[in-house]
Amino acid sequence: MIALHEEHGEVVASWARLGYRSESVICFDRHLDLKPLARAAAARLQHLDGEGPIEAENRRLPIREVAGSYGLDDFYAAGATLGLVSRLTWVRATQEADSPAARRRLLGALSVIASEPEVLDATRFDERGALHTRICGLDLVIHTPATFGAGTHDPRSRVDLDLDWFADVRTGQDHQPDELLDLLGRHGLLDNVDSMTYSVRSGFLPESRRDLAPALAGQLGRGTRQRERDALPLPQATFTALRGDGGPVPLDRYQSELSPLGPVGTALLGLLHLHTSGDLDQAGRCWHEAAEAGCRSSWLAYGIGLSHYRTQSFTTAGEWFRRATGDRTDTIEVKSSFLAALCTLRTGAYEEAHRALLEFAGSYPLHVDAARLAAGLGDRLGIARQPWLSRQIDAQRQLLGNGAAA
């Protein structure tokens, strides 16, 4: 039976039930669900064993501020921490051809994931353009369908399907089931499909495409089994509005579904003010109210910061980006940390900006822009370039070609 899930993070409990031990997993997904775990979450998971306790740590809403150790965007890091998964092959939902620009975009997506200093030594593009690296405790290979089809793969690999790989709520259907079956078939992996995820509840797969699960299982000659979990009702009207779908909804409808969520609901209300009316004052009040109740929403602070940045209010934007930085676990927190340094630069505090950019570049070795800016600003200030930064820039140039960094 193929394990069927509503949200992708639920797959971790299935891995435990299936007896995974340091498995190599091939995942077809529209998104790379590989954000790092917070230190406290990793510590909790390291002491767990068995499907039930592991499942209980899955967040009950697809929002990072909700209690729990992992969710739909960081569950692969949870799999690594639990010793269930050691290698991840991600097949992207794109037919993008290999090019210098494509490689830089892909590296940029990885550059905001916390990594070890030696990550550059483990990172390379192969002759077809697939990216190889090690991050979040996993050996990671990133393919397009074309590079996956042309490569070789461990026949013992387990296969995980997020059905949003086929269709997106905005772009429609990108891939056909026959395409997937052909890719798996040519590598002898048709019998290795262990799990599928709808991703409808979290807003990625159109509700109308739930038919993909039984259709694919039928073509594989398999049945499916979905295990229900203890999840909170999703604030549907709020999520619909935040995605920009549908018409306006009376404010009391939002409040009635957000009030039971406590400070998380207050943060979501702030996001509604920000994205539906652009009311920065109301959004800011919601952030502070939620923060006082224990929910410092990086998502909301980042959005407010971006709004001020667009109007060149760099001092205020920097304040909000610093509120969004947190412990730099989530990728939004990492982006906020970099943007806070840019705001410092924009306000003319050049030496302070140089220190911030230098620290950021040292912590995120794959981030080409941080290394370039730290080096260039240091040169203009007459500050001797540190040897590690020169080595990092050289490694980035070798990885992406000349012109990757200054």
C-alpha positions, 0 to 999 in steps of 0.5 A: 500500500502506498502511504497517502498524506494530506500534507507533506510533513506527515510522511515522516511518520510513514518513514518510521512505520516502514522502518526507514534507516538512512534511506536514499529518497527520490522526491518529485515535488514542486518545492524543496522542503529542506529548511533546517530545524530549530535547535530545540526541535532537533534536540526533541527529535533525537530522543524520539523513536516510533511512529506515534511520538514522531507523528505527534511532533508534526505541526498541526497547521502548515505554519512555522510559528505553530507548536511542533518540531517539523512541518511541511517545509522542513520535514526532510531535515527531521528525517535526517535528524531521526536517522531515517533519511541520508540522501535526497534526490529532488526532481524539480517541476521544471523543464528549464534548460541548463545555463549559467543563469539557471545554475545561479538561480538554483544556487541562490535558492540554496544559499539561504539554507544554513550550512557548514563552512565546508559546504562549498567543497561538497557543492558542484554541478555535473556535466548535465547541470544537476547540482550536488551538495550536502546540506541539513545533514543530507547528501542532496542532488537536484535534477530537472526531469531531463537530467534525472532521466539521463542519469543513473540512480540507486535501484534501492532508492525509495520514491516520494511523490508530492502531487503538486509536481504535476499541477499547480493552483496558478500554472495548471498542469505541468507534467503528466502521469505518463512522464513520471511513470516513464522516468521511474520505469527506465530506472527500475523504480516503479515498485519503490513508490512508498508515499504520495501527498496531496498538498491541497490543504496547504494550497499548492495542488488544486482540489480538482486534482485529487484524482491524481492519487488513485490514478497513479496508484492504479497505474502502478498496480498498488492501493493507497492508505491515508492515515488521519492525523490530529490537525487544526482546521485551516483558516481557509478564508484567510489563506485564500485571501493571502494567495490573492484568490477569490473576492473580499470576505467580511472581516468578521469571517476572518476574525472568527476563524483566526481567533481560536489560533491565539497569537498565531491568528493575530499574526495572520490578521496582520498579514491580511492587513498587509496584503489585502489593504497595505495597511502597515500600521495595522500590520505592525500593531498585529505583529507587536500584539502577537509578539507580546503573546509569544509569537514573533512572526518572521513572516509578518515582520519580513513582509512589513520590512519589504513594504518599507524597503520598496519605498526606500524607507531603509531605516524602518525597513531595517528595523523590521528585517531585524525583527524577522531575523530570529535565530536564522533557522527559517529561510525568511529569517536568513533573507531578512538578515541579509536585507537588514545588512543592505538597509544598513548599507543604504543608510550610509553606515558603511563600516557597520554594513561591512561587518554585517555582510562579512559575518553573513558571508561567513555563515552562508558560503553559498551566498554569492551576493553577500561575498561580492558585496562584503569584498567590494565594500571592504575594498572601498573602505581600505579594509584588507580582504580576509583570506577565507573570503578570497578563498570563498569567492574563488570557490564560487567562481569555479562553481558558477564560472567567471563573474560569479563574484567580485 
